[in-house]
Every structure is written in C-alpha cells, then in structure tokens.
Amino acid sequence: MPYRYGRDWHGVLRKPIQEITEAQARKRFAAGPSFSVSKVSTADAKVVPEFTLQINPDGFYLGVAFYDEFGSEVRAYHFAEQPERPEELFLTGVTVRVYPDGQDRWLDLHQAAAHTTFTFRPNGWARSRLVVQGQDEARVQEFTGVDVSAHWVDRPEFGDWDRFGVAREPALQDDAPAG
C-alpha cells in the first residue's frame, strides 16, 4: 500500500496538505520540520487513509489519527519521548470521538457528539475525561496503578509506519478512582 507524505491529511480534499515526496520526508525525519504520512490503499480521489501519522524529527513525538468511512477522525494516539527511556516512545494519550447518529459526510472534530480523552504517565497514573456536546461539565476520573507496560514502543525508523497504525485502546485496571 502506498504512503503519501505532507504537512497533514486534508479531510475534505482527501489528500495531503502541501504534499512532499518520500525523499523529502526522509530528509525531514532526520532534520525537520515535522511531516505526516498517510497510508492509503488507492489513488482514488475519494480515498480515506487507514491512518495518518504526525512525526517530529527523529521520531521524538508521533501522533496517529484514524478515520471513519467519511474521513472524520474517530481515534487519535499520542506517543512521546520520556526522559527515563529516550530510546523508546510512550503512549501518553488516546482520544476517541463519536459523531451524531445519521452522519453521512465528513465532520470536523468540533462536530463530534462526544469524545473521551485518556492521559497516561509512565508511573501508572491515568485520567479519563468524557465530554458530551451540550453538557456543561465533563466527567473526569483519575486512576493509579494502571499497567502501562504495553505503552512503551521502540522509536520509529523511517518507513516503520504500519506498527503505529494498529488499535491500542486503553484498559484502566485500577478498581477505584484516585482521590
């Protein structure tokens, strides 16, 4: 499957913003600036990528976006370098979005009916935040003792994209929220 490189993926136009070549992306991976890579299965104009990665130079940060059939972002993962293990990245955040019933076209992030954001730290602390459109307050829970051992991944090398395009839904294993 081909990869398309650029600044980011454009949900309406369904193509990379400021598209660049693989050779240009390889240079950016080494020296910057940041770039994106989208995994697409066809050159069809109506394509929705399997995923899009946002990558900082040398892979010290990597974000992953996943889409529904309309190209609306439904999940996002955030991996970042941590001082205690600089040769790896740690899954620091997961966002899951739900769009209104009857959706029949691309919707931007602000049109989601609800979203949940999970934030993780290497020490086993986690926070979930549920926001429902039209409700004044978010539901926030904090957890300790969360097993985050699977959150560590080797830093990417250029072209090592597919292993970041897999589902990694978090499991909060603590029985009681932190006080």
C-alpha positions as CSV (number, residue, x, y, z in Angstrom):
1,M,0.0,0.0,0.0
2,P,1.3,3.4,-0.8
3,Y,2.1,6.2,1.6
4,R,1.5,9.8,0.9
5,Y,3.6,12.5,2.7
6,G,2.8,16.1,3.5
7,R,2.1,18.5,6.4
8,D,-1.1,16.8,7.4
9,W,-4.1,15.0,5.8
10,H,-6.9,17.2,4.4
11,G,-10.3,15.6,5.4
12,V,-12.4,17.4,2.8
13,L,-10.0,17.3,-0.2
14,R,-8.8,13.8,0.8
15,K,-5.2,14.4,0.1
16,P,-2.0,15.5,1.9
17,I,-1.7,19.2,2.7
18,Q,1.5,20.5,1.0
19,E,2.3,17.1,-0.4
20,I,6.0,16.1,-0.4
21,T,8.0,13.2,-1.9
22,E,9.3,10.2,0.1
23,A,12.8,11.6,-0.3
24,Q,11.7,15.0,1.2
25,A,10.0,13.2,4.0
26,R,13.2,11.2,4.7
27,K,15.1,14.5,5.0
28,R,12.5,15.9,7.3
29,F,12.7,12.8,9.5
30,A,16.4,13.5,10.1
31,A,16.4,17.3,10.3
32,G,12.9,18.6,10.4
33,P,10.4,20.2,10.1
34,S,7.6,17.8,11.1
35,F,5.7,15.9,8.5
36,S,2.8,13.5,8.1
37,V,2.5,10.1,6.4
38,S,-0.9,8.7,5.4
39,K,-1.4,5.1,4.5
40,V,-3.8,4.9,1.5
41,S,-4.9,1.9,-0.5
42,T,-5.6,3.6,-3.7
43,A,-5.0,6.8,-5.7
44,D,-8.8,7.2,-5.9
45,A,-9.9,10.8,-5.2
46,K,-12.4,9.6,-2.6
47,V,-9.8,7.7,-0.6
48,V,-9.8,7.8,3.2
49,P,-6.5,6.8,4.7
50,E,-6.2,3.8,7.0
51,F,-4.3,6.2,9.3
52,T,-2.2,9.3,9.3
53,L,1.0,9.8,11.4
54,Q,2.3,13.2,12.5
55,I,6.0,12.8,13.0
56,N,8.6,15.1,14.6
57,P,12.2,14.9,13.5
58,D,14.0,11.7,14.8
59,G,10.6,10.4,15.9
60,F,10.7,12.0,19.4
61,Y,6.9,12.6,19.0
62,L,4.4,10.6,16.9
63,G,0.7,11.2,16.7
64,V,-1.7,8.8,14.9
65,A,-5.2,9.6,13.5
66,F,-7.8,7.0,12.5
67,Y,-10.9,7.8,10.4
68,D,-14.4,6.6,9.8
69,E,-15.7,5.9,6.2
70,F,-16.4,9.6,5.7
71,G,-12.8,10.6,6.7
72,S,-13.8,12.1,10.1
73,E,-11.2,11.5,12.8
74,V,-12.5,8.9,15.3
75,R,-9.4,8.0,17.3
76,A,-6.0,9.6,17.9
77,Y,-3.0,8.3,19.8
78,H,0.0,10.4,21.0
79,F,3.4,8.9,21.6
80,A,6.2,11.0,23.1
81,E,9.8,10.5,24.3
82,Q,10.2,10.3,28.0
83,P,13.5,11.2,29.9
84,E,13.8,7.8,31.6
85,R,13.7,5.8,28.3
86,P,14.8,8.1,25.4
87,E,15.3,5.1,23.0
88,E,11.5,4.5,23.2
89,L,8.2,6.4,22.9
90,F,5.4,6.2,25.5
91,L,1.7,6.3,24.7
92,T,0.7,9.4,26.6
93,G,-2.7,10.0,25.2
94,V,-5.7,8.4,23.4
95,T,-8.8,10.3,22.2
96,V,-11.9,8.5,21.0
97,R,-14.7,10.6,19.2
98,V,-18.3,9.7,18.5
99,Y,-20.2,11.6,15.8
100,P,-24.0,12.2,15.7
101,D,-26.4,9.5,14.6
102,G,-27.2,9.7,10.9
103,Q,-23.7,11.1,9.9
104,D,-23.5,11.0,6.1
105,R,-20.4,13.1,5.4
106,W,-17.1,14.3,6.7
107,L,-17.4,16.2,10.0
108,D,-14.6,18.1,11.7
109,L,-13.5,17.4,15.3
110,H,-15.8,20.1,16.8
111,Q,-18.8,18.4,15.3
112,A,-18.3,15.2,17.4
113,A,-21.3,14.4,19.7
114,A,-18.9,13.2,22.4
115,H,-15.2,12.4,23.0
116,T,-13.2,10.7,25.7
117,T,-9.6,11.6,26.2
118,F,-7.2,9.3,28.2
119,T,-3.9,10.7,29.5
120,F,-1.2,8.4,30.8
121,R,2.1,8.7,32.7
122,P,4.8,6.2,32.9
123,N,4.3,5.9,36.7
124,G,0.8,4.2,36.2
125,W,-1.3,7.3,36.7
126,A,-4.1,7.9,34.2
127,R,-7.0,10.3,33.7
128,S,-10.1,9.9,31.6
129,R,-12.2,12.9,30.5
130,L,-15.6,12.4,28.9
131,V,-17.1,15.4,27.1
132,V,-20.7,15.2,25.7
133,Q,-21.8,18.0,23.4
134,G,-24.4,20.2,25.1
135,Q,-23.5,19.2,28.7
136,D,-21.8,21.9,30.8
137,E,-19.4,19.7,32.7
138,A,-17.0,16.9,31.7
139,R,-16.8,13.7,33.6
140,V,-13.2,13.3,34.9
141,Q,-11.8,10.2,36.6
142,E,-8.2,9.6,37.8
143,F,-6.6,6.3,38.3
144,T,-3.4,5.0,39.8
145,G,-1.8,1.6,39.5
146,V,-2.6,1.3,35.8
147,D,-0.4,-1.2,34.0
148,V,1.3,0.9,31.3
149,S,4.0,-1.6,30.4
150,A,2.5,-2.1,26.9
151,H,2.6,1.7,26.3
152,W,6.3,1.6,25.6
153,V,7.3,1.1,21.9
154,D,10.6,1.4,20.1
155,R,11.1,4.7,18.4
156,P,10.4,4.5,14.7
157,E,12.9,4.4,11.9
158,F,12.0,6.0,8.6
159,G,9.4,3.8,6.9
160,D,8.4,1.9,10.1
161,W,4.9,3.2,9.9
162,D,2.5,0.2,10.0
163,R,3.1,-0.8,13.6
164,F,1.8,2.6,14.7
165,G,-1.4,2.1,12.7
166,V,-2.9,-0.6,15.0
167,A,-5.6,-0.2,17.6
168,R,-4.3,0.4,21.1
169,E,-7.5,1.1,23.1
170,P,-6.5,1.6,26.8
171,A,-7.6,-0.6,29.6
172,L,-7.8,1.1,33.0
173,Q,-7.2,-1.7,35.5
174,D,-7.5,0.1,38.8
175,D,-10.6,-0.7,40.8
176,A,-11.2,2.7,42.3
177,P,-10.6,6.3,41.1
178,A,-7.8,8.2,42.9
179,G,-9.0,10.7,45.5
